[in-house]
Amino acid sequence: MIEAIEFSSFSEFLNMGGYAFNVWAVYGLFAIFIVANLLVPKVRRKSILKEQYRRIVLNEESDANESS
């Protein structure tokens, strides 16, 4: 069984027994999925914080104008 998963060369490893496109496409999609799941929440958080800051500033300006 172990002999079935051994590759005699790096080229054979990259070829994946004739299934290279399928295997590497899945690895590529997995990498994209992981990167997206790491970056999207950070970008979303930054956007939410920016919007909250904008609302605070507008609210403070509104309160200052009403008290004048």
PDB file of N, H, CA, C and O in Angstrom:
ATOM      1  N   MET A   1       0.826  -1.198   0.000  1.00  0.00           N
ATOM      2  CA  MET A   1       0.000   0.000   0.000  1.00  0.00           C
ATOM      3  C   MET A   1       0.866   1.256   0.000  1.00  0.00           C
ATOM      4  O   MET A   1       0.562   2.210  -0.716  1.00  0.00           O
ATOM      5  N   ILE A   2       1.937   1.272   0.789  1.00  0.00           N
ATOM      6  H   ILE A   2       2.184   0.497   1.370  1.00  0.00           H
ATOM      7  CA  ILE A   2       2.817   2.432   0.852  1.00  0.00           C
ATOM      8  C   ILE A   2       3.464   2.689  -0.501  1.00  0.00           C
ATOM      9  O   ILE A   2       3.658   3.844  -0.880  1.00  0.00           O
ATOM     10  N   GLU A   3       3.802   1.633  -1.235  1.00  0.00           N
ATOM     11  H   GLU A   3       3.645   0.694  -0.927  1.00  0.00           H
ATOM     12  CA  GLU A   3       4.445   1.803  -2.535  1.00  0.00           C
ATOM     13  C   GLU A   3       3.535   2.560  -3.509  1.00  0.00           C
ATOM     14  O   GLU A   3       4.034   3.217  -4.422  1.00  0.00           O
ATOM     15  N   ALA A   4       2.242   2.482  -3.337  1.00  0.00           N
ATOM     16  H   ALA A   4       1.836   1.948  -2.595  1.00  0.00           H
ATOM     17  CA  ALA A   4       1.292   3.113  -4.254  1.00  0.00           C
ATOM     18  C   ALA A   4       1.300   4.631  -4.132  1.00  0.00           C
ATOM     19  O   ALA A   4       0.898   5.324  -5.066  1.00  0.00           O
ATOM     20  N   ILE A   5       1.751   5.160  -2.996  1.00  0.00           N
ATOM     21  H   ILE A   5       2.077   4.597  -2.237  1.00  0.00           H
ATOM     22  CA  ILE A   5       1.742   6.604  -2.824  1.00  0.00           C
ATOM     23  C   ILE A   5       3.129   7.225  -2.927  1.00  0.00           C
ATOM     24  O   ILE A   5       3.294   8.419  -2.678  1.00  0.00           O
ATOM     25  N   GLU A   6       4.114   6.434  -3.289  1.00  0.00           N
ATOM     26  H   GLU A   6       3.980   5.464  -3.492  1.00  0.00           H
ATOM     27  CA  GLU A   6       5.466   6.952  -3.467  1.00  0.00           C
ATOM     28  C   GLU A   6       5.646   7.428  -4.902  1.00  0.00           C
ATOM     29  O   GLU A   6       5.101   6.835  -5.833  1.00  0.00           O
ATOM     30  N   PHE A   7       6.407   8.493  -5.074  1.00  0.00           N
ATOM     31  H   PHE A   7       6.849   8.975  -4.317  1.00  0.00           H
ATOM     32  CA  PHE A   7       6.692   9.027  -6.395  1.00  0.00           C
ATOM     33  C   PHE A   7       8.180   8.875  -6.657  1.00  0.00           C
ATOM     34  O   PHE A   7       9.002   9.109  -5.771  1.00  0.00           O
ATOM     35  N   SER A   8       8.519   8.486  -7.871  1.00  0.00           N
ATOM     36  H   SER A   8       7.851   8.296  -8.591  1.00  0.00           H
ATOM     37  CA  SER A   8       9.927   8.266  -8.192  1.00  0.00           C
ATOM     38  C   SER A   8      10.644   9.571  -8.532  1.00  0.00           C
ATOM     39  O   SER A   8      11.874   9.625  -8.492  1.00  0.00           O
ATOM     40  N   SER A   9       9.897  10.621  -8.866  1.00  0.00           N
ATOM     41  H   SER A   9       8.899  10.578  -8.899  1.00  0.00           H
ATOM     42  CA  SER A   9      10.527  11.903  -9.174  1.00  0.00           C
ATOM     43  C   SER A   9       9.570  13.041  -8.825  1.00  0.00           C
ATOM     44  O   SER A   9       8.377  12.832  -8.604  1.00  0.00           O
ATOM     45  N   PHE A  10      10.124  14.241  -8.783  1.00  0.00           N
ATOM     46  H   PHE A  10      11.093  14.411  -8.962  1.00  0.00           H
ATOM     47  CA  PHE A  10       9.303  15.418  -8.494  1.00  0.00           C
ATOM     48  C   PHE A  10       8.313  15.664  -9.630  1.00  0.00           C
ATOM     49  O   PHE A  10       7.186  16.097  -9.390  1.00  0.00           O
ATOM     50  N   SER A  11       8.723  15.393 -10.841  1.00  0.00           N
ATOM     51  H   SER A  11       9.639  15.041 -11.035  1.00  0.00           H
ATOM     52  CA  SER A  11       7.837  15.537 -12.002  1.00  0.00           C
ATOM     53  C   SER A  11       6.640  14.600 -11.887  1.00  0.00           C
ATOM     54  O   SER A  11       5.514  14.984 -12.202  1.00  0.00           O
ATOM     55  N   GLU A  12       6.880  13.392 -11.443  1.00  0.00           N
ATOM     56  H   GLU A  12       7.795  13.080 -11.187  1.00  0.00           H
ATOM     57  CA  GLU A  12       5.794  12.429 -11.249  1.00  0.00           C
ATOM     58  C   GLU A  12       4.856  12.903 -10.136  1.00  0.00           C
ATOM     59  O   GLU A  12       3.641  12.727 -10.215  1.00  0.00           O
ATOM     60  N   PHE A  13       5.436  13.498  -9.113  1.00  0.00           N
ATOM     61  H   PHE A  13       6.424  13.641  -9.049  1.00  0.00           H
ATOM     62  CA  PHE A  13       4.613  14.061  -8.032  1.00  0.00           C
ATOM     63  C   PHE A  13       3.700  15.157  -8.572  1.00  0.00           C
ATOM     64  O   PHE A  13       2.508  15.184  -8.268  1.00  0.00           O
ATOM     65  N   LEU A  14       4.264  16.066  -9.378  1.00  0.00           N
ATOM     66  H   LEU A  14       5.233  16.044  -9.625  1.00  0.00           H
ATOM     67  CA  LEU A  14       3.459  17.150  -9.945  1.00  0.00           C
ATOM     68  C   LEU A  14       2.382  16.629 -10.888  1.00  0.00           C
ATOM     69  O   LEU A  14       1.306  17.219 -10.986  1.00  0.00           O
ATOM     70  N   ASN A  15       2.661  15.534 -11.579  1.00  0.00           N
ATOM     71  H   ASN A  15       3.535  15.055 -11.499  1.00  0.00           H
ATOM     72  CA  ASN A  15       1.704  14.950 -12.509  1.00  0.00           C
ATOM     73  C   ASN A  15       0.568  14.237 -11.779  1.00  0.00           C
ATOM     74  O   ASN A  15      -0.514  14.071 -12.342  1.00  0.00           O
ATOM     75  N   MET A  16       0.791  13.822 -10.563  1.00  0.00           N
ATOM     76  H   MET A  16       1.670  13.956 -10.106  1.00  0.00           H
ATOM     77  CA  MET A  16      -0.202  13.155  -9.722  1.00  0.00           C
ATOM     78  C   MET A  16      -0.890  11.975 -10.411  1.00  0.00           C
ATOM     79  O   MET A  16      -2.107  11.809 -10.329  1.00  0.00           O
ATOM     80  N   GLY A  17      -0.096  11.177 -11.078  1.00  0.00           N
ATOM     81  H   GLY A  17       0.893  11.312 -11.145  1.00  0.00           H
ATOM     82  CA  GLY A  17      -0.634   9.977 -11.704  1.00  0.00           C
ATOM     83  C   GLY A  17      -1.638  10.270 -12.808  1.00  0.00           C
ATOM     84  O   GLY A  17      -2.522   9.456 -13.073  1.00  0.00           O
ATOM     85  N   GLY A  18      -1.514  11.415 -13.450  1.00  0.00           N
ATOM     86  H   GLY A  18      -0.796  12.077 -13.235  1.00  0.00           H
ATOM     87  CA  GLY A  18      -2.421  11.774 -14.536  1.00  0.00           C
ATOM     88  C   GLY A  18      -3.598  12.624 -14.100  1.00  0.00           C
ATOM     89  O   GLY A  18      -4.396  13.044 -14.938  1.00  0.00           O
ATOM     90  N   TYR A  19      -3.721  12.883 -12.828  1.00  0.00           N
ATOM     91  H   TYR A  19      -3.072  12.542 -12.148  1.00  0.00           H
ATOM     92  CA  TYR A  19      -4.839  13.673 -12.298  1.00  0.00           C
ATOM     93  C   TYR A  19      -4.383  15.051 -11.821  1.00  0.00           C
ATOM     94  O   TYR A  19      -5.008  15.641 -10.941  1.00  0.00           O
ATOM     95  N   ALA A  20      -3.310  15.558 -12.392  1.00  0.00           N
ATOM     96  H   ALA A  20      -2.802  15.079 -13.107  1.00  0.00           H
ATOM     97  CA  ALA A  20      -2.710  16.812 -11.920  1.00  0.00           C
ATOM     98  C   ALA A  20      -3.684  17.970 -11.942  1.00  0.00           C
ATOM     99  O   ALA A  20      -3.778  18.706 -10.960  1.00  0.00           O
ATOM    100  N   PHE A  21      -4.418  18.155 -13.041  1.00  0.00           N
ATOM    101  H   PHE A  21      -4.342  17.557 -13.838  1.00  0.00           H
ATOM    102  CA  PHE A  21      -5.331  19.291 -13.126  1.00  0.00           C
ATOM    103  C   PHE A  21      -6.361  19.251 -12.002  1.00  0.00           C
ATOM    104  O   PHE A  21      -6.601  20.265 -11.347  1.00  0.00           O
ATOM    105  N   ASN A  22      -6.962  18.105 -11.778  1.00  0.00           N
ATOM    106  H   ASN A  22      -6.767  17.282 -12.310  1.00  0.00           H
ATOM    107  CA  ASN A  22      -7.980  17.982 -10.731  1.00  0.00           C
ATOM    108  C   ASN A  22      -7.398  18.216  -9.338  1.00  0.00           C
ATOM    109  O   ASN A  22      -7.964  18.949  -8.527  1.00  0.00           O
ATOM    110  N   VAL A  23      -6.269  17.585  -9.080  1.00  0.00           N
ATOM    111  H   VAL A  23      -5.809  16.989  -9.738  1.00  0.00           H
ATOM    112  CA  VAL A  23      -5.651  17.681  -7.753  1.00  0.00           C
ATOM    113  C   VAL A  23      -5.217  19.114  -7.462  1.00  0.00           C
ATOM    114  O   VAL A  23      -5.539  19.658  -6.405  1.00  0.00           O
ATOM    115  N   TRP A  24      -4.484  19.730  -8.399  1.00  0.00           N
ATOM    116  H   TRP A  24      -4.223  19.289  -9.257  1.00  0.00           H
ATOM    117  CA  TRP A  24      -3.964  21.066  -8.155  1.00  0.00           C
ATOM    118  C   TRP A  24      -5.066  22.123  -8.189  1.00  0.00           C
ATOM    119  O   TRP A  24      -4.955  23.152  -7.523  1.00  0.00           O
ATOM    120  N   ALA A  25      -6.122  21.879  -8.956  1.00  0.00           N
ATOM    121  H   ALA A  25      -6.212  21.043  -9.497  1.00  0.00           H
ATOM    122  CA  ALA A  25      -7.266  22.806  -8.952  1.00  0.00           C
ATOM    123  C   ALA A  25      -7.936  22.814  -7.578  1.00  0.00           C
ATOM    124  O   ALA A  25      -8.328  23.867  -7.076  1.00  0.00           O
ATOM    125  N   VAL A  26      -8.060  21.652  -6.987  1.00  0.00           N
ATOM    126  H   VAL A  26      -7.741  20.796  -7.395  1.00  0.00           H
ATOM    127  CA  VAL A  26      -8.658  21.572  -5.645  1.00  0.00           C
ATOM    128  C   VAL A  26      -7.761  22.265  -4.623  1.00  0.00           C
ATOM    129  O   VAL A  26      -8.258  22.990  -3.761  1.00  0.00           O
ATOM    130  N   TYR A  27      -6.460  22.055  -4.703  1.00  0.00           N
ATOM    131  H   TYR A  27      -6.056  21.466  -5.403  1.00  0.00           H
ATOM    132  CA  TYR A  27      -5.541  22.753  -3.798  1.00  0.00           C
ATOM    133  C   TYR A  27      -5.632  24.261  -3.993  1.00  0.00           C
ATOM    134  O   TYR A  27      -5.618  25.013  -3.019  1.00  0.00           O
ATOM    135  N   GLY A  28      -5.725  24.708  -5.240  1.00  0.00           N
ATOM    136  H   GLY A  28      -5.737  24.097  -6.031  1.00  0.00           H
ATOM    137  CA  GLY A  28      -5.845  26.136  -5.522  1.00  0.00           C
ATOM    138  C   GLY A  28      -7.132  26.725  -4.959  1.00  0.00           C
ATOM    139  O   GLY A  28      -7.114  27.794  -4.348  1.00  0.00           O
ATOM    140  N   LEU A  29      -8.247  26.032  -5.163  1.00  0.00           N
ATOM    141  H   LEU A  29      -8.261  25.164  -5.659  1.00  0.00           H
ATOM    142  CA  LEU A  29      -9.521  26.506  -4.617  1.00  0.00           C
ATOM    143  C   LEU A  29      -9.497  26.537  -3.095  1.00  0.00           C
ATOM    144  O   LEU A  29     -10.040  27.452  -2.477  1.00  0.00           O
ATOM    145  N   PHE A  30      -8.871  25.543  -2.503  1.00  0.00           N
ATOM    146  H   PHE A  30      -8.429  24.800  -3.005  1.00  0.00           H
ATOM    147  CA  PHE A  30      -8.746  25.504  -1.045  1.00  0.00           C
ATOM    148  C   PHE A  30      -7.936  26.699  -0.541  1.00  0.00           C
ATOM    149  O   PHE A  30      -8.297  27.322   0.457  1.00  0.00           O
ATOM    150  N   ALA A  31      -6.841  27.014  -1.232  1.00  0.00           N
ATOM    151  H   ALA A  31      -6.547  26.507  -2.042  1.00  0.00           H
ATOM    152  CA  ALA A  31      -6.009  28.155  -0.836  1.00  0.00           C
ATOM    153  C   ALA A  31      -6.793  29.461  -0.957  1.00  0.00           C
ATOM    154  O   ALA A  31      -6.716  30.317  -0.075  1.00  0.00           O
ATOM    155  N   ILE A  32      -7.545  29.615  -2.046  1.00  0.00           N
ATOM    156  H   ILE A  32      -7.608  28.921  -2.762  1.00  0.00           H
ATOM    157  CA  ILE A  32      -8.370  30.813  -2.219  1.00  0.00           C
ATOM    158  C   ILE A  32      -9.409  30.907  -1.104  1.00  0.00           C
ATOM    159  O   ILE A  32      -9.635  31.986  -0.556  1.00  0.00           O
ATOM    160  N   PHE A  33     -10.032  29.797  -0.773  1.00  0.00           N
ATOM    161  H   PHE A  33      -9.848  28.921  -1.219  1.00  0.00           H
ATOM    162  CA  PHE A  33     -11.034  29.756   0.286  1.00  0.00           C
ATOM    163  C   PHE A  33     -10.437  30.172   1.630  1.00  0.00           C
ATOM    164  O   PHE A  33     -11.038  30.960   2.360  1.00  0.00           O
ATOM    165  N   ILE A  34      -9.270  29.650   1.954  1.00  0.00           N
ATOM    166  H   ILE A  34      -8.781  29.010   1.361  1.00  0.00           H
ATOM    167  CA  ILE A  34      -8.617  29.983   3.227  1.00  0.00           C
ATOM    168  C   ILE A  34      -8.250  31.467   3.267  1.00  0.00           C
ATOM    169  O   ILE A  34      -8.503  32.139   4.267  1.00  0.00           O
ATOM    170  N   VAL A  35      -7.660  31.976   2.200  1.00  0.00           N
ATOM    171  H   VAL A  35      -7.454  31.430   1.388  1.00  0.00           H
ATOM    172  CA  VAL A  35      -7.266  33.385   2.155  1.00  0.00           C
ATOM    173  C   VAL A  35      -8.495  34.281   2.280  1.00  0.00           C
ATOM    174  O   VAL A  35      -8.471  35.267   3.017  1.00  0.00           O
ATOM    175  N   ALA A  36      -9.568  33.944   1.566  1.00  0.00           N
ATOM    176  H   ALA A  36      -9.588  33.143   0.967  1.00  0.00           H
ATOM    177  CA  ALA A  36     -10.795  34.735   1.637  1.00  0.00           C
ATOM    178  C   ALA A  36     -11.367  34.725   3.050  1.00  0.00           C
ATOM    179  O   ALA A  36     -11.835  35.755   3.535  1.00  0.00           O
ATOM    180  N   ASN A  37     -11.332  33.584   3.706  1.00  0.00           N
ATOM    181  H   ASN A  37     -10.952  32.748   3.312  1.00  0.00           H
ATOM    182  CA  ASN A  37     -11.867  33.498   5.059  1.00  0.00           C
ATOM    183  C   ASN A  37     -10.996  34.208   6.088  1.00  0.00           C
ATOM    184  O   ASN A  37     -11.458  34.491   7.193  1.00  0.00           O
ATOM    185  N   LEU A  38      -9.767  34.494   5.751  1.00  0.00           N
ATOM    186  H   LEU A  38      -9.391  34.265   4.854  1.00  0.00           H
ATOM    187  CA  LEU A  38      -8.910  35.269   6.641  1.00  0.00           C
ATOM    188  C   LEU A  38      -9.024  36.769   6.373  1.00  0.00           C
ATOM    189  O   LEU A  38      -8.985  37.568   7.309  1.00  0.00           O
ATOM    190  N   LEU A  39      -9.163  37.156   5.112  1.00  0.00           N
ATOM    191  H   LEU A  39      -9.195  36.507   4.352  1.00  0.00           H
ATOM    192  CA  LEU A  39      -9.147  38.570   4.750  1.00  0.00           C
ATOM    193  C   LEU A  39     -10.511  39.252   4.818  1.00  0.00           C
ATOM    194  O   LEU A  39     -10.595  40.400   5.254  1.00  0.00           O
ATOM    195  N   VAL A  40     -11.565  38.584   4.405  1.00  0.00           N
ATOM    196  H   VAL A  40     -11.497  37.652   4.051  1.00  0.00           H
ATOM    197  CA  VAL A  40     -12.888  39.213   4.356  1.00  0.00           C
ATOM    198  C   VAL A  40     -13.328  39.730   5.728  1.00  0.00           C
ATOM    199  O   VAL A  40     -13.797  40.866   5.801  1.00  0.00           O
ATOM    200  N   PRO A  41     -13.210  38.981   6.799  1.00  0.00           N
ATOM    201  CA  PRO A  41     -13.613  39.524   8.098  1.00  0.00           C
ATOM    202  C   PRO A  41     -12.792  40.757   8.514  1.00  0.00           C
ATOM    203  O   PRO A  41     -13.324  41.677   9.136  1.00  0.00           O
ATOM    204  N   LYS A  42     -11.502  40.770   8.171  1.00  0.00           N
ATOM    205  H   LYS A  42     -11.070  40.023   7.667  1.00  0.00           H
ATOM    206  CA  LYS A  42     -10.682  41.932   8.514  1.00  0.00           C
ATOM    207  C   LYS A  42     -11.139  43.164   7.757  1.00  0.00           C
ATOM    208  O   LYS A  42     -11.238  44.248   8.333  1.00  0.00           O
ATOM    209  N   VAL A  43     -11.418  43.007   6.467  1.00  0.00           N
ATOM    210  H   VAL A  43     -11.337  42.127   5.999  1.00  0.00           H
ATOM    211  CA  VAL A  43     -11.884  44.131   5.656  1.00  0.00           C
ATOM    212  C   VAL A  43     -13.250  44.593   6.149  1.00  0.00           C
ATOM    213  O   VAL A  43     -13.501  45.793   6.254  1.00  0.00           O
ATOM    214  N   ARG A  44     -14.120  43.657   6.446  1.00  0.00           N
ATOM    215  H   ARG A  44     -13.915  42.682   6.361  1.00  0.00           H
ATOM    216  CA  ARG A  44     -15.473  43.986   6.942  1.00  0.00           C
ATOM    217  C   ARG A  44     -15.383  44.718   8.282  1.00  0.00           C
ATOM    218  O   ARG A  44     -16.104  45.691   8.505  1.00  0.00           O
ATOM    219  N   ARG A  45     -14.512  44.262   9.166  1.00  0.00           N
ATOM    220  H   ARG A  45     -13.926  43.472   8.985  1.00  0.00           H
ATOM    221  CA  ARG A  45     -14.352  44.897  10.476  1.00  0.00           C
ATOM    222  C   ARG A  45     -13.882  46.341  10.303  1.00  0.00           C
ATOM    223  O   ARG A  45     -14.391  47.250  10.959  1.00  0.00           O
ATOM    224  N   LYS A  46     -12.916  46.539   9.424  1.00  0.00           N
ATOM    225  H   LYS A  46     -12.503  45.800   8.892  1.00  0.00           H
ATOM    226  CA  LYS A  46     -12.400  47.876   9.173  1.00  0.00           C
ATOM    227  C   LYS A  46     -13.507  48.789   8.647  1.00  0.00           C
ATOM    228  O   LYS A  46     -13.606  49.946   9.054  1.00  0.00           O
ATOM    229  N   SER A  47     -14.326  48.274   7.757  1.00  0.00           N
ATOM    230  H   SER A  47     -14.245  47.334   7.427  1.00  0.00           H
ATOM    231  CA  SER A  47     -15.434  49.037   7.194  1.00  0.00           C
ATOM    232  C   SER A  47     -16.458  49.403   8.274  1.00  0.00           C
ATOM    233  O   SER A  47     -16.949  50.531   8.309  1.00  0.00           O
ATOM    234  N   ILE A  48     -16.772  48.467   9.136  1.00  0.00           N
ATOM    235  H   ILE A  48     -16.373  47.551   9.107  1.00  0.00           H
ATOM    236  CA  ILE A  48     -17.740  48.715  10.211  1.00  0.00           C
ATOM    237  C   ILE A  48     -17.206  49.758  11.178  1.00  0.00           C
ATOM    238  O   ILE A  48     -17.942  50.660  11.580  1.00  0.00           O
ATOM    239  N   LEU A  49     -15.931  49.652  11.561  1.00  0.00           N
ATOM    240  H   LEU A  49     -15.333  48.919  11.234  1.00  0.00           H
ATOM    241  CA  LEU A  49     -15.349  50.627  12.475  1.00  0.00           C
ATOM    242  C   LEU A  49     -15.321  52.027  11.860  1.00  0.00           C
ATOM    243  O   LEU A  49     -15.577  53.017  12.545  1.00  0.00           O
ATOM    244  N   LYS A  50     -15.012  52.103  10.576  1.00  0.00           N
ATOM    245  H   LYS A  50     -14.805  51.299  10.019  1.00  0.00           H
ATOM    246  CA  LYS A  50     -14.993  53.385   9.881  1.00  0.00           C
ATOM    247  C   LYS A  50     -16.396  54.012   9.872  1.00  0.00           C
ATOM    248  O   LYS A  50     -16.549  55.209  10.113  1.00  0.00           O
ATOM    249  N   GLU A  51     -17.399  53.202   9.596  1.00  0.00           N
ATOM    250  H   GLU A  51     -17.274  52.229   9.400  1.00  0.00           H
ATOM    251  CA  GLU A  51     -18.785  53.687   9.583  1.00  0.00           C
ATOM    252  C   GLU A  51     -19.226  54.139  10.974  1.00  0.00           C
ATOM    253  O   GLU A  51     -19.887  55.169  11.103  1.00  0.00           O
ATOM    254  N   GLN A  52     -18.873  53.394  12.005  1.00  0.00           N
ATOM    255  H   GLN A  52     -18.335  52.557  11.900  1.00  0.00           H
ATOM    256  CA  GLN A  52     -19.229  53.776  13.369  1.00  0.00           C
ATOM    257  C   GLN A  52     -18.561  55.085  13.759  1.00  0.00           C
ATOM    258  O   GLN A  52     -19.185  55.929  14.404  1.00  0.00           O
ATOM    259  N   TYR A  53     -17.303  55.266  13.379  1.00  0.00           N
ATOM    260  H   TYR A  53     -16.796  54.580  12.856  1.00  0.00           H
ATOM    261  CA  TYR A  53     -16.594  56.505  13.677  1.00  0.00           C
ATOM    262  C   TYR A  53     -17.274  57.678  12.974  1.00  0.00           C
ATOM    263  O   TYR A  53     -17.446  58.747  13.560  1.00  0.00           O
ATOM    264  N   ARG A  54     -17.659  57.468  11.711  1.00  0.00           N
ATOM    265  H   ARG A  54     -17.519  56.600  11.235  1.00  0.00           H
ATOM    266  CA  ARG A  54     -18.346  58.514  10.957  1.00  0.00           C
ATOM    267  C   ARG A  54     -19.652  58.902  11.628  1.00  0.00           C
ATOM    268  O   ARG A  54     -19.982  60.085  11.706  1.00  0.00           O
ATOM    269  N   ARG A  55     -20.394  57.923  12.110  1.00  0.00           N
ATOM    270  H   ARG A  55     -20.126  56.962  12.047  1.00  0.00           H
ATOM    271  CA  ARG A  55     -21.666  58.206  12.800  1.00  0.00           C
ATOM    272  C   ARG A  55     -21.444  58.958  14.100  1.00  0.00           C
ATOM    273  O   ARG A  55     -22.222  59.852  14.434  1.00  0.00           O
ATOM    274  N   ILE A  56     -20.405  58.618  14.834  1.00  0.00           N
ATOM    275  H   ILE A  56     -19.773  57.892  14.563  1.00  0.00           H
ATOM    276  CA  ILE A  56     -20.105  59.322  16.085  1.00  0.00           C
ATOM    277  C   ILE A  56     -19.786  60.780  15.802  1.00  0.00           C
ATOM    278  O   ILE A  56     -20.288  61.674  16.484  1.00  0.00           O
ATOM    279  N   VAL A  57     -18.944  61.023  14.788  1.00  0.00           N
ATOM    280  H   VAL A  57     -18.537  60.297  14.234  1.00  0.00           H
ATOM    281  CA  VAL A  57     -18.577  62.396  14.430  1.00  0.00           C
ATOM    282  C   VAL A  57     -19.810  63.183  14.004  1.00  0.00           C
ATOM    283  O   VAL A  57     -19.990  64.324  14.430  1.00  0.00           O
ATOM    284  N   LEU A  58     -20.658  62.595  13.173  1.00  0.00           N
ATOM    285  H   LEU A  58     -20.512  61.668  12.827  1.00  0.00           H
ATOM    286  CA  LEU A  58     -21.874  63.284  12.731  1.00  0.00           C
ATOM    287  C   LEU A  58     -22.805  63.566  13.904  1.00  0.00           C
ATOM    288  O   LEU A  58     -23.418  64.631  13.972  1.00  0.00           O
ATOM    289  N   ASN A  59     -22.910  62.622  14.816  1.00  0.00           N
ATOM    290  H   ASN A  59     -22.411  61.756  14.761  1.00  0.00           H
ATOM    291  CA  ASN A  59     -23.764  62.803  15.985  1.00  0.00           C
ATOM    292  C   ASN A  59     -23.224  63.930  16.867  1.00  0.00           C
ATOM    293  O   ASN A  59     -24.002  64.744  17.364  1.00  0.00           O
ATOM    294  N   GLU A  60     -21.920  63.988  17.068  1.00  0.00           N
ATOM    295  H   GLU A  60     -21.288  63.327  16.664  1.00  0.00           H
ATOM    296  CA  GLU A  60     -21.327  65.051  17.872  1.00  0.00           C
ATOM    297  C   GLU A  60     -21.523  66.411  17.202  1.00  0.00           C
ATOM    298  O   GLU A  60     -21.805  67.398  17.882  1.00  0.00           O
ATOM    299  N   GLU A  61     -21.378  66.472  15.896  1.00  0.00           N
ATOM    300  H   GLU A  61     -21.150  65.670  15.344  1.00  0.00           H
ATOM    301  CA  GLU A  61     -21.602  67.727  15.165  1.00  0.00           C
ATOM    302  C   GLU A  61     -23.059  68.153  15.279  1.00  0.00           C
ATOM    303  O   GLU A  61     -23.354  69.339  15.433  1.00  0.00           O
ATOM    304  N   SER A  62     -23.957  67.199  15.204  1.00  0.00           N
ATOM    305  H   SER A  62     -23.718  66.236  15.079  1.00  0.00           H
ATOM    306  CA  SER A  62     -25.382  67.498  15.303  1.00  0.00           C
ATOM    307  C   SER A  62     -25.712  68.033  16.702  1.00  0.00           C
ATOM    308  O   SER A  62     -26.476  68.988  16.842  1.00  0.00           O
ATOM    309  N   ASP A  63     -25.138  67.416  17.725  1.00  0.00           N
ATOM    310  H   ASP A  63     -24.518  66.640  17.611  1.00  0.00           H
ATOM    311  CA  ASP A  63     -25.384  67.878  19.095  1.00  0.00           C
ATOM    312  C   ASP A  63     -24.811  69.266  19.307  1.00  0.00           C
ATOM    313  O   ASP A  63     -25.427  70.086  19.989  1.00  0.00           O
ATOM    314  N   ALA A  64     -23.646  69.549  18.739  1.00  0.00           N
ATOM    315  H   ALA A  64     -23.146  68.883  18.186  1.00  0.00           H
ATOM    316  CA  ALA A  64     -23.021  70.871  18.876  1.00  0.00           C
ATOM    317  C   ALA A  64     -23.871  71.939  18.172  1.00  0.00           C
ATOM    318  O   ALA A  64     -24.009  73.051  18.683  1.00  0.00           O
ATOM    319  N   ASN A  65     -24.429  71.615  17.024  1.00  0.00           N
ATOM    320  H   ASN A  65     -24.316  70.712  16.609  1.00  0.00           H
ATOM    321  CA  ASN A  65     -25.263  72.566  16.301  1.00  0.00           C
ATOM    322  C   ASN A  65     -26.582  72.827  17.021  1.00  0.00           C
ATOM    323  O   ASN A  65     -27.094  73.945  16.973  1.00  0.00           O
ATOM    324  N   GLU A  66     -27.126  71.843  17.670  1.00  0.00           N
ATOM    325  H   GLU A  66     -26.710  70.934  17.709  1.00  0.00           H
ATOM    326  CA  GLU A  66     -28.399  71.994  18.386  1.00  0.00           C
ATOM    327  C   GLU A  66     -28.206  72.835  19.663  1.00  0.00           C
ATOM    328  O   GLU A  66     -29.105  73.584  20.046  1.00  0.00           O
ATOM    329  N   SER A  67     -27.063  72.719  20.309  1.00  0.00           N
ATOM    330  H   SER A  67     -26.333  72.111  19.998  1.00  0.00           H
ATOM    331  CA  SER A  67     -26.838  73.453  21.551  1.00  0.00           C
ATOM    332  C   SER A  67     -26.457  74.916  21.283  1.00  0.00           C
ATOM    333  O   SER A  67     -26.500  75.740  22.197  1.00  0.00           O
ATOM    334  N   SER A  68     -26.090  75.242  20.056  1.00  0.00           N
ATOM    335  H   SER A  68     -26.055  74.573  19.314  1.00  0.00           H
ATOM    336  CA  SER A  68     -25.683  76.615  19.738  1.00  0.00           C
ATOM    337  C   SER A  68     -26.849  77.527  19.565  1.00  0.00           C
ATOM    338  O   SER A  68     -26.668  78.715  19.294  1.00  0.00           O
TER     339      SER A  68
END
